[in-house]
Amino acid sequence: MAAVSASMVKELRERTGLGMMECKKALNEADGNIDVAIENLRKASGLKAEKKAGRTAADGVVAVKVADDGSYGVVVEVNSETDFAARDEGFLAFVNTAVEAAFAAKSNDVAALLAGGLEETRQALVQKIGENIGLRRVEVVEGGVLGAYVHSNNRIAVIAQLEGGSEDVAKDVAMHVAAVNPRVINTADMPEDEVNKEKDIIKAQPDMEGKPENIVEKMMVGRINKFLKENSLTEQAFVKNPEVTVGQLAKDAGATITSFVRFEVGEGIEVEEADFAAEVAAQVAASKK
């Protein structure tokens, strides 16, 4: 067996981004041949990525790209397990690659985008960083006047779509959506089950108890209207000028808000709470058996 020198380990680390011990082991198994070691590591990368896939990736970043002519845009979310990994240059390069791939294909089909070459890059990144990495979702917005906004922490991204108006107004609407997170565009868009759920909550509030049905109904109407106004984009006070609503802002610009897409990193992902004390206690108990 050929001797594995420190310089060989250093070269393999530089070429793969892996840890020292993993590189040393790979070189030993390849009898000191760096190219064979890299080939073996690549063969093993699928298995390594698969092992890490069970861990929850709820951190990460979002990114946006809009065509120069404003005809369409894409918004993408790529997840990592930790904020530390989400700042890694390799991770951010993968995010950029994913955005460019979705933009070029004008596609929100995550499986197809991965199959088109992103999966191999993703698995190599999993191997290098040591965390589960995932292209979670992509949305394509076409037509109208588009405005995009990405918050400075790269955790919230929005594309707003207008009929009429200008890109600047669309960008202002996108910024507002990022900040306030409305549920719908107009009050009439609120799903009936959401309204009914809110009615049940209002009826259960302590100040409703013992009141006549007609009084409860009047109070209900007032509170439902307040709920709809607070959660509907066009009814909300514009963040940059609370004197006007977002609907009025658009109207004054000769525009109608037709849609918006808002991605926030990790929303909807259930993160398992780790009880580290219990884990340690279990390991200690197991070691004594």
C-alpha positions, 0 to 999 in steps of 0.5 A, a space after each residue: 500500500 502506498 504511503 499517504 502523505 499530508 500533501 496528498 490529503 491537503 490536495 484531496 481536501 482542496 479538490 473535494 472540500 471534505 474533512 481531513 479524516 475522510 480524505 485520508 481514509 479515501 486515499 488509503 482505500 485508493 492506495 494513494 491515487 487521488 483520482 481513484 479516491 475522488 471517483 470512489 467518493 463520487 460513487 459514495 456521494 449518493 449514499 451519503 446524500 441519502 443518509 442526510 436526507 432524513 434530517 430536516 432542512 428548514 433553513 436556507 435562502 430564497 432568490 428571484 430572477 425577472 426577465 430584462 423585458 419583465 415578461 416573466 420571473 421565477 422565485 426559488 427556495 433552497 433549504 439547508 439544515 442551518 443558517 451557517 450552511 446557508 451562508 456557505 459560498 458553495 451553497 449560494 452558488 447552488 442557489 444561483 444555479 437553481 435559479 438560472 435553471 428554473 429561469 431558463 426552463 421557465 419551469 416550476 417542476 422541481 423534480 424535472 429541474 433536479 433530473 436535468 442536472 441539479 441533482 448531481 450538483 446537490 448531492 456533491 454539495 451535501 457531501 461537501 457541506 455535510 448537511 441535507 440540502 434541498 430545492 424545495 419549491 419554484 414558482 413562475 410568474 408570467 405576464 403583466 407588470 412584474 416587480 420583485 423584492 428580496 429582503 436583506 436577509 434573503 429569507 423572504 422573496 416576493 414577486 408582485 404582478 399588476 395589470 397596468 402601472 409600472 415596475 416601480 409600483 409593482 416593486 413597492 407592492 412586493 415590498 409591502 407583501 414581504 413586510 406584512 404577509 397578506 393572505 389574499 389580494 381582496 376581501 372577496 378572495 378569502 376562502 370560506 373555510 377561513 372565514 368560518 374558522 374565524 367566526 368560530 374563534 370570535 363566537 368562543 371569545 369571552 365577551 360573547 358569552 351570554 349576549 343575545 343572538 342579534 347582538 352577537 351577530 352585529 359584533 360578529 359582522 364588525 370583527 369579521 370585516 376587521 379580520 378581512 381588512 387586516 388580511 387583504 392586501 388592497 385594504 392594508 395601509 401601505 408600509 411606506 405611506 400609511 395614509 393610503 391603502 395598497 389598493 389606492 396606491 395601485 389605483 392612483 398608478 392606473 394599476 390593478 393587483 392581479 397576483 403575488 407570490 411570497 416565499 419565506 424560508 421554512 414556512 410550513 416545515 415542521 421542525 422536530 424539537 430535539 431533546 438533547 438531554 434525553 438523547 445523552 441520557 439514552 446514549 449513556 444508558 445504552 453504553 452501560 448495557 
